[in-house]
Amino acid sequence: MKILIINDSRFEIVVLETMLKELGFQTDSCDEYAAIEMAKSEAPDLILVNLYMKEINGDILIEDLKKVLPKGIYVLTSSNEKELRVKMKSKNVAMILKTPASKNDLKEMIKKVSMGYSKK
């Protein structure tokens, strides 16, 4: 499974990429500015999108990403669990992932979305 991480925090990207690679997944990452082009060129199976970034909120970015990658699985990430729950109601989000996340949290989330699980 190929996973794209979209986040404006380089630190958060490094942490997520490290854990995902340790779990055996192929990863790519970018900030919100390169997200559309990266999604087009890499065609990831799973896209982790941070909720709050400098120029755009993740839920809005997911709407744009769905236009170029309609079959992608989108997971919204944030440390603000209350806000994530509100955004979960969006039909564009398969799951939410509260950060910081452990390697086990990532493993369980990927297992659930791989099986077509949705919290809706």
C-alpha positions in Angstrom: 0.0 0.0 0.0 1.3 3.4 -1.0 0.6 6.2 1.5 0.8 10.0 0.9 1.2 12.2 4.0 0.1 15.8 3.5 1.2 18.1 6.3 2.8 21.5 6.7 4.9 20.3 9.7 8.1 18.7 8.6 8.5 17.2 12.1 5.1 15.5 11.9 5.8 14.2 8.4 9.1 12.6 9.6 7.4 11.0 12.6 4.6 9.5 10.6 6.9 8.4 7.7 9.3 6.7 10.1 6.5 4.7 11.8 4.8 3.8 8.5 8.1 2.6 6.9 8.8 0.5 10.0 5.4 -1.1 9.4 6.4 -1.9 5.9 4.5 0.8 3.9 5.8 2.9 1.0 5.4 6.6 1.8 5.6 9.9 0.1 5.0 13.3 1.7 4.4 16.9 0.8 2.9 20.1 2.1 -0.4 21.5 1.0 1.1 23.4 -1.9 2.3 20.3 -3.7 -0.6 18.0 -2.7 -2.6 18.0 -5.9 0.5 17.3 -8.1 1.8 14.7 -5.8 -1.5 12.9 -5.7 -1.7 12.9 -9.5 1.9 11.7 -10.0 2.0 9.1 -7.2 -1.6 7.8 -7.1 -1.4 6.7 -3.5 -3.9 4.2 -2.0 -4.2 6.1 1.3 -3.8 9.8 1.9 -3.3 11.2 5.4 -4.2 14.9 5.4 -3.6 17.2 8.4 -6.6 19.2 9.4 -4.9 22.6 10.0 -2.3 23.9 7.6 -1.0 27.4 6.7 -3.0 28.0 3.6 -5.9 25.5 3.6 -7.8 23.2 6.0 -7.4 19.5 5.3 -11.1 18.9 4.8 -11.2 21.5 2.0 -8.0 20.1 0.5 -9.6 16.6 0.5 -12.5 18.0 -1.6 -9.9 19.2 -4.2 -7.9 15.9 -4.0 -11.1 13.9 -4.6 -11.4 15.6 -8.0 -8.0 14.1 -9.2 -8.0 10.9 -7.1 -11.7 10.0 -6.5 -11.0 6.5 -5.4 -8.4 7.4 -2.8 -8.9 6.7 0.8 -8.7 9.9 2.9 -7.9 10.1 6.6 -8.0 13.4 8.4 -5.3 13.9 11.1 -5.2 16.4 14.0 -4.5 16.8 17.7 -7.9 18.4 18.0 -10.2 15.4 18.5 -13.4 17.4 18.9 -12.9 19.2 15.6 -11.9 15.9 13.9 -15.2 14.4 15.0 -17.1 17.3 13.5 -15.2 17.0 10.2 -15.8 13.2 10.2 -19.3 13.8 9.1 -17.9 14.8 5.7 -18.6 12.2 3.1 -15.0 12.7 1.9 -13.3 11.3 5.0 -13.0 7.5 5.6 -11.6 7.9 9.1 -10.0 10.3 11.5 -6.7 9.9 13.2 -5.9 11.8 16.4 -2.3 12.8 16.6 0.2 12.2 18.0 -0.5 8.6 17.0 1.5 5.5 18.0 2.7 2.9 15.5 -0.1 0.6 16.8 -2.7 3.4 16.1 -1.4 3.7 12.5 -1.5 -0.1 12.1 -5.1 -0.4 13.3 -6.3 2.6 11.2 -4.7 1.1 8.1 -6.2 -2.3 8.8 -9.7 -0.7 9.2 -9.6 1.4 6.1 -8.1 -1.5 4.1 -11.2 -3.5 5.0 -13.5 -0.7 3.9 -14.2 0.3 7.5 -15.7 3.8 8.0 -16.8 5.4 11.3 -19.8 7.0 9.6 
